Amino acid sequence: MTARAWALLALLSLAAPGAAHAQFFLAEKPDPPFAVGPLFVRASVTPTLGPLVVDVLFSLDVPPTRSAGDIEQDLALVWPGAVIADPAVGPADPALERYLTERGFAVVDSGRLALTARNLYGGGERGRQPIPGGAPFASFVREGGALGLSSPATWIRLPWDPRFVNPVYMIRLRMATRGLVKARPATWLEHALWGARHRLSLSFHEVRHRAVFPIYFEHRERVVRLGDEPAQLVANFADADRLKIDEMTPQSARRQLSETLESTDTVALFLDRSEGITPQVLSVQFGYFTRLQSWAPVLIPTLFFVLGNVAAVLVRNVAERLSKRWMGRVLVWRAQDQPQVRQQGTVLDPATLARIVPGVTTADEVRALCGADVEEQSRLTDPGGRRLVYRGRRVVPRRRRAFGWLSTVSHWDVEQHEVHIELERDVVRDVQARVTRSRLAVPEPT
């Protein structure tokens, strides 16, 4: 291969889409006087997404001026991907492996595929006639070079059979393929809610594959063109009740329910023979969802509604219990600061009580000195006597450990203050003060 050809191959490899799979037919002799048609490339997709079974159904379109004897020759189908051998058909063909090895390719697998001639007017199994020996193949890769190891491609030889040109028959090549479906990257949330997403790509005359392009470049004068007969790329998706197709390209692709297969959606693209060697690609982005995921639009809002109401009660109860237990356990308290005392009511200190003089201080002076928040008591047996009662409460935290400005509290000292001031005709007769102390191990609710 010339340097110009290698440069062209590098440019095409860089421009090629990452998940495009296709095929093209090669004749045994240059300038084949026939075309391929009808042609149907049909991939069968199941939720298991294992090796995909692909059926290539074709016939040869021979001009009226030529006969089958004039064009008798083997065909080759080049598939840019790996296939799995059918051991029931027969052993591999060593000559095919040598042919590829001589051209610098490394053969990674070989074997035979089932090849069948189907009589369009024959019903059931009688219309399917196996072609003895099937179709030998060899999967190969290209090693070395600036881009390293290539992905595999497969050369499939189709031994000549007169039924290739008989319009009563359609030839079916069946193969199990690898790598047709590529996983689409997604987040774990997308996987959980909507399931995994995948992309299936089929194309015809896609020659930009690194391992395929040298084959095409060497044998380009032997490429078999499309005829005027119908040609389609078809993807059958089983279990259509659980199928979600997000995107189909190109826009001319058509989706419909299969007429022959139960619960199967079919996505098809008609091939345009006027495009020549231009790649024609059918790409489908899809995913299979579970029964539970199908209810996601209903279950998710309901779940959020239920959890919101239940969680609100749980969180509130937990928060209240935690706040009762831990609120006040940690305080912003520097060493030089006084304890953060919590006080309720009126607490009279000894200096204030010392200013109340029995026989001298009046009731108005007591209120001015101690405050108006006072309880007043009177007795029927003593109309001229009254009692003023001041009650108060102090809660003092006791620090245990300090971490900078943060301190933990070991316990709380509670002081109950109660002062009784006896009055006789609005003059203080007697003053009695009581202080009761206790300890709290847990903080009180605010």
Residue pairs with C-beta under 8 A, 6 or more apart in sequence:
1 214
1 217
1 218
5 217
9 210
9 213
9 214
9 217
10 146
10 147
12 207
12 208
12 213
13 147
13 208
13 210
13 213
15 208
16 206
16 208
16 209
17 201
17 281
18 182
19 182
19 199
19 201
19 283
20 80
20 201
20 203
20 206
20 208
20 209
20 279
20 281
20 283
21 79
21 80
21 81
21 177
21 179
21 180
21 201
21 202
21 203
21 206
22 79
22 80
22 202
22 203
22 204
22 205
22 206
22 279
22 281
23 41
23 56
23 77
23 78
23 79
23 80
23 204
24 77
24 78
24 204
24 205
24 206
24 207
24 216
24 223
24 224
25 36
25 58
25 75
25 76
25 77
25 223
25 224
26 75
26 76
26 77
26 78
26 215
26 219
26 222
26 223
26 224
27 34
27 73
27 75
27 76
27 222
27 223
27 224
28 73
28 74
28 75
28 76
28 222
29 73
29 222
30 221
30 222
31 221
31 222
32 71
32 73
32 222
32 224
33 62
33 63
33 66
33 70
33 71
34 60
34 61
34 62
34 63
34 66
34 71
34 165
34 224
34 227
35 60
35 61
35 224
35 225
35 226
35 227
35 228
35 273
36 58
36 59
36 60
36 61
36 224
36 225
36 226
36 227
36 231
37 58
37 59
37 60
37 61
37 226
37 227
37 228
37 229
37 230
37 231
37 273
38 57
38 58
38 59
38 170
38 227
38 229
38 230
38 231
39 56
39 57
39 58
39 59
39 226
39 229
39 230
39 231
39 232
39 271
40 55
40 56
40 57
40 58
40 230
40 231
40 232
40 234
41 54
41 55
41 56
41 202
41 204
41 232
41 233
41 234
42 54
42 55
42 56
42 57
42 234
42 235
42 236
43 52
43 53
43 54
43 177
43 180
43 200
43 202
43 234
43 235
43 236
44 52
44 53
44 54
44 55
44 236
44 238
45 52
45 181
45 200
45 235
45 236
45 237
45 238
45 286
46 238
46 239
47 238
47 239
47 242
47 288
49 181
49 198
51 84
51 176
51 177
51 178
52 176
52 177
52 180
52 181
53 174
53 175
53 176
53 177
54 174
54 175
54 176
54 177
54 180
55 172
55 173
55 174
56 77
56 172
56 173
56 175
57 118
57 170
57 171
57 172
57 173
58 170
58 171
58 173
59 164
59 165
59 166
59 167
59 169
59 170
59 171
59 229
60 71
60 164
60 165
61 227
61 228
61 229
62 68
62 71
62 165
68 162
68 165
71 165
72 160
72 162
73 160
74 157
74 158
74 159
74 160
75 157
75 158
75 160
75 164
75 224
76 155
76 156
76 157
76 158
77 135
77 156
77 158
77 173
78 153
78 154
78 155
78 156
78 212
78 215
78 216
79 153
79 154
79 156
79 175
79 177
80 151
80 153
80 154
80 206
80 209
80 211
80 212
81 151
81 152
81 153
81 154
81 177
81 178
81 179
81 180
82 108
82 109
82 139
82 152
82 154
82 177
82 178
82 179
83 109
83 113
83 137
83 139
83 154
83 156
83 175
83 176
83 177
83 178
84 111
84 175
84 176
84 177
84 178
85 92
85 109
85 110
85 111
85 112
85 113
85 137
86 111
86 112
86 113
86 114
86 134
86 174
86 175
86 176
87 111
88 114
89 111
89 112
89 113
89 114
89 115
89 133
89 134
90 112
90 133
90 134
90 136
91 111
91 112
92 110
92 111
92 112
92 136
92 137
92 138
93 110
93 112
93 136
93 138
93 157
96 110
96 136
96 137
96 138
96 155
96 157
97 107
97 110
97 138
99 155
100 107
100 138
100 140
100 155
101 107
103 214
103 218
104 142
105 140
105 141
105 142
105 211
106 140
106 141
106 142
106 143
107 138
107 139
107 140
108 139
108 140
108 141
108 152
109 138
109 139
109 152
110 136
110 137
110 138
110 139
111 136
111 137
112 133
112 134
112 135
112 136
112 137
113 134
113 135
113 137
113 156
113 173
113 174
113 175
114 130
114 134
114 135
114 173
114 174
115 130
115 131
115 133
115 134
115 135
115 158
115 159
115 171
115 172
115 173
116 128
116 129
116 130
116 131
116 171
116 172
116 174
117 128
117 129
117 130
117 131
117 161
117 163
117 169
117 170
117 171
117 172
118 127
118 128
118 129
118 169
118 170
118 171
118 172
119 126
119 127
119 128
119 129
119 168
119 169
120 127
120 168
120 169
120 170
121 127
121 168
122 128
129 163
131 159
131 161
131 163
131 171
133 159
135 156
135 157
135 158
135 159
135 173
136 156
136 157
137 154
137 155
137 156
137 157
137 175
138 154
138 155
139 152
139 153
139 154
140 152
140 153
140 154
140 155
140 211
141 149
141 150
141 151
141 152
141 153
141 211
142 149
142 150
142 210
142 211
142 214
143 149
143 150
147 210
150 209
150 210
150 211
151 179
151 209
151 210
151 211
152 211
153 209
153 211
153 212
153 215
155 215
156 173
156 175
158 164
158 171
158 173
161 171
163 169
163 171
164 171
180 200
180 201
180 202
181 198
181 199
181 200
182 198
182 199
182 201
183 196
183 197
183 198
184 196
184 197
184 198
184 199
184 285
186 196
186 197
190 197
193 293
193 296
193 300
194 244
194 287
194 289
194 293
194 296
195 244
195 287
195 288
195 289
195 290
195 293
196 287
196 288
197 246
197 285
197 286
197 287
198 285
198 286
198 287
199 283
199 284
199 285
199 286
200 235
200 283
200 284
200 286
201 281
201 282
201 283
201 284
202 233
202 235
202 269
202 281
202 282
202 283
203 233
203 279
203 280
203 281
203 282
204 226
204 231
204 233
204 271
204 279
204 280
205 275
205 276
205 277
205 278
205 279
205 280
206 212
206 279
206 281
207 213
207 216
207 277
207 279
208 279
216 223
223 277
225 273
225 276
226 271
226 273
227 273
228 273
230 270
231 270
231 271
231 273
232 268
232 269
232 270
232 271
233 268
233 269
233 271
233 280
233 282
234 266
234 267
234 268
234 269
235 266
235 267
235 268
235 282
235 284
236 258
236 261
236 264
236 265
236 266
237 243
237 245
237 264
237 265
237 266
237 267
237 286
238 261
238 263
238 264
239 263
239 264
239 288
240 257
240 263
240 264
240 265
241 263
242 288
242 289
242 290
242 291
242 294
243 265
243 286
243 287
243 288
244 286
244 287
244 288
244 289
245 255
245 265
245 267
245 284
245 285
245 286
246 285
246 286
246 287
247 283
247 284
247 285
248 255
248 267
248 282
248 283
248 284
248 285
249 281
249 282
249 283
250 269
250 281
250 282
252 269
252 270
253 267
253 268
253 269
253 282
253 284
254 267
254 268
254 269
255 265
255 266
255 267
256 265
256 266
256 268
257 264
257 265
257 266
258 264
258 265
258 266
267 282
267 284
268 282
269 280
269 282
271 280
272 280
292 299
323 445
324 442
324 443
324 445
325 442
325 443
326 443
327 443
327 445
327 446
328 397
328 409
328 412
328 443
329 408
329 409
329 443
330 406
330 407
330 408
330 409
331 340
331 397
331 399
331 406
331 407
331 409
332 405
332 406
332 407
333 339
333 340
333 399
333 402
333 405
333 406
333 407
334 405
335 402
339 396
339 397
339 398
339 399
340 397
341 394
341 395
341 396
342 394
342 395
343 392
343 393
343 394
343 395
344 392
344 393
344 394
345 373
345 390
345 391
345 392
345 393
345 417
346 370
346 371
346 373
346 374
346 390
346 391
346 392
346 417
347 392
347 393
347 394
347 415
347 417
348 370
348 390
348 392
348 417
348 419
348 433
352 369
352 370
353 419
353 431
353 433
355 361
355 369
356 366
356 369
356 370
356 421
356 428
356 431
357 428
358 428
358 429
358 430
358 431
359 427
359 428
359 429
360 427
360 428
361 369
361 427
361 428
362 426
362 427
362 428
363 386
363 388
363 423
363 426
363 427
363 428
364 426
366 388
366 421
366 428
367 374
367 388
370 390
370 419
371 390
373 390
374 388
374 389
374 390
375 388
375 389
375 390
375 391
376 386
376 387
376 388
376 389
377 386
377 387
377 388
377 389
378 385
378 386
378 387
379 385
384 424
384 425
385 422
385 423
385 424
385 429
386 422
386 423
386 426
387 420
387 421
387 422
387 423
388 420
388 421
388 423
389 418
389 419
389 420
389 421
390 417
390 418
390 419
390 421
391 416
391 417
391 418
391 419
392 417
392 418
393 414
393 415
393 416
393 417
394 414
394 415
394 417
395 412
395 413
395 414
395 415
395 440
395 444
396 412
396 413
396 414
396 415
397 409
397 411
397 412
398 409
398 410
398 411
398 412
398 413
399 407
399 408
399 409
399 410
400 407
400 408
400 409
400 410
401 407
401 408
402 408
409 443
411 439
411 440
411 441
412 439
412 440
412 443
412 444
413 437
413 438
413 439
413 440
414 437
414 438
414 439
414 440
415 435
415 436
415 437
416 435
416 436
416 437
416 438
417 433
417 434
417 435
418 433
418 434
418 435
418 436
419 431
419 432
419 433
419 434
420 430
420 431
420 432
420 433
421 428
421 430
421 431
421 432
422 428
422 429
422 430
422 431
422 432
423 429
